[in-house]
C-alpha cells in the first residue's frame, strides 16, 4: 500500500511543479518626480501613461488640486518613457509624448513641446 501513496504524492508534486505557477513579477520601483507648470494656464488634470498605451491612467491630481502657473506638483512614477497629458483651465488637452521620466527628477511643462488637442 505504500507504493501507490508514494506514487500519488510524487505525481502531485510534479503536477504542482509544472503547472505554471510562477513567482509574481517584481514590482518596479517608483520615484518622486517634480513637475512644474511653466504654461500660462492652470493645470486641472494630469495623466501619465506608458508610451504606446491606448488608454490614459487615472488623474494624478486630486479632484480639488490645481497646479497653478509656476507651481510644482510631485508624483510617483516608475522610471521609463511615458506619455503625459495635461488639461488646462479651459479644458484644452496638451500631450507630451515620449517623455523620459527619471532621466531628471524634474520636468517642466511648456507649450513649446506639447501637441494640443481640443
RADA-V300489 format. One record per residue. N is the residue number from 1. RES is the residue in one letter. PHI is phi in whole degrees, -180 to 180 (NA if undefined). OMEGA is omega in radians with two decimals (999 if undefined). Layout:
n=N res=RES phi=PHI omega=OMEGA
n=N res=RES phi=PHI omega=OMEGA
This chain:
n=1 res=X phi=NA omega=-3.12
n=2 res=X phi=-69 omega=-3.11
n=3 res=X phi=-61 omega=-3.13
n=4 res=X phi=-61 omega=3.12
n=5 res=X phi=-66 omega=3.10
n=6 res=X phi=-64 omega=3.11
n=7 res=X phi=-65 omega=3.12
n=8 res=X phi=-62 omega=3.11
n=9 res=X phi=-64 omega=3.11
n=10 res=X phi=-63 omega=3.13
n=11 res=X phi=-65 omega=3.11
n=12 res=X phi=-61 omega=3.13
n=13 res=X phi=-62 omega=-3.13
n=14 res=X phi=-65 omega=3.12
n=15 res=X phi=-62 omega=3.13
n=16 res=X phi=-66 omega=-3.09
n=17 res=X phi=-65 omega=-3.06
n=18 res=X phi=-113 omega=-3.07
n=19 res=X phi=-86 omega=3.09
n=20 res=X phi=98 omega=3.07
n=21 res=X phi=-65 omega=-3.14
n=22 res=X phi=-128 omega=3.03
n=23 res=X phi=-67 omega=3.10
n=24 res=X phi=-63 omega=-3.13
n=25 res=X phi=-63 omega=3.11
n=26 res=X phi=-66 omega=3.14
n=27 res=X phi=-76 omega=3.13
n=28 res=X phi=-73 omega=-3.11
n=29 res=X phi=-69 omega=3.09
n=30 res=X phi=-98 omega=3.13
n=31 res=X phi=-126 omega=3.08
n=32 res=X phi=-80 omega=3.12
n=33 res=X phi=-118 omega=3.07
n=34 res=X phi=-89 omega=3.14
n=35 res=X phi=-120 omega=-3.10
n=36 res=X phi=-107 omega=3.11
n=37 res=X phi=-85 omega=3.09
n=38 res=X phi=-105 omega=3.08
n=39 res=X phi=-87 omega=3.11
n=40 res=X phi=-89 omega=-3.05
n=41 res=X phi=-123 omega=3.01
n=42 res=X phi=-79 omega=3.10
n=43 res=X phi=-97 omega=-3.13
n=44 res=X phi=-99 omega=3.14
n=45 res=X phi=-141 omega=3.14
n=46 res=X phi=-138 omega=-3.14
n=47 res=X phi=-121 omega=3.11
n=48 res=X phi=-129 omega=-3.08
n=49 res=X phi=-137 omega=3.07
n=50 res=X phi=-57 omega=-3.13
n=51 res=X phi=-57 omega=3.14
n=52 res=X phi=71 omega=3.06
n=53 res=X phi=-76 omega=-3.08
n=54 res=X phi=-89 omega=-3.13
n=55 res=X phi=-125 omega=3.05
n=56 res=X phi=-82 omega=3.08
n=57 res=X phi=-77 omega=3.14
n=58 res=X phi=-72 omega=3.07
n=59 res=X phi=-64 omega=-3.13
n=60 res=X phi=-75 omega=3.12
n=61 res=X phi=-97 omega=3.02
n=62 res=X phi=-61 omega=-3.07
n=63 res=X phi=-58 omega=-3.13
n=64 res=X phi=-110 omega=-3.10
n=65 res=X phi=-101 omega=3.10
n=66 res=X phi=-123 omega=3.08
n=67 res=X phi=-97 omega=-3.11
n=68 res=X phi=-74 omega=3.11
n=69 res=X phi=-53 omega=3.11
n=70 res=X phi=87 omega=-3.13
n=71 res=X phi=-95 omega=-3.05
n=72 res=X phi=-124 omega=3.03
n=73 res=X phi=-126 omega=3.11
n=74 res=X phi=-113 omega=3.10
n=75 res=X phi=-128 omega=3.12
n=76 res=X phi=-101 omega=3.10
n=77 res=X phi=-140 omega=3.01
n=78 res=X phi=-77 omega=3.12
n=79 res=X phi=-65 omega=3.12
n=80 res=X phi=153 omega=-3.14
n=81 res=X phi=-101 omega=-3.02
n=82 res=X phi=-130 omega=2.92
n=83 res=X phi=-106 omega=-3.08
n=84 res=X phi=-124 omega=3.08
n=85 res=X phi=-125 omega=3.01
n=86 res=X phi=-117 omega=3.05
n=87 res=X phi=-121 omega=-3.07
n=88 res=X phi=-86 omega=-3.08
n=89 res=X phi=-63 omega=3.13
n=90 res=X phi=-95 omega=3.13
n=91 res=X phi=87 omega=3.11
n=92 res=X phi=-78 omega=3.12
n=93 res=X phi=-97 omega=3.12
n=94 res=X phi=-127 omega=-3.08
n=95 res=X phi=-106 omega=3.04
n=96 res=X phi=-122 omega=-3.01
n=97 res=X phi=-97 omega=3.05
n=98 res=X phi=59 omega=-3.13
n=99 res=X phi=-88 omega=3.09
n=100 res=X phi=-83 omega=3.09
n=101 res=X phi=-90 omega=-3.07
n=102 res=X phi=89 omega=3.00
n=103 res=X phi=-59 omega=2.94
n=104 res=X phi=-124 omega=3.11
n=105 res=X phi=-93 omega=3.13
n=106 res=X phi=-142 omega=3.13
n=107 res=X phi=-132 omega=3.13
n=108 res=X phi=-115 omega=3.06
n=109 res=X phi=-88 omega=2.90
n=110 res=X phi=-131 omega=-3.13
n=111 res=X phi=-81 omega=3.12
n=112 res=X phi=-62 omega=-3.07
n=113 res=X phi=-103 omega=-3.04
n=114 res=X phi=-91 omega=2.97
n=115 res=X phi=-107 omega=-3.03
n=116 res=X phi=-89 omega=3.07
n=117 res=X phi=-128 omega=-3.12
n=118 res=X phi=-100 omega=999
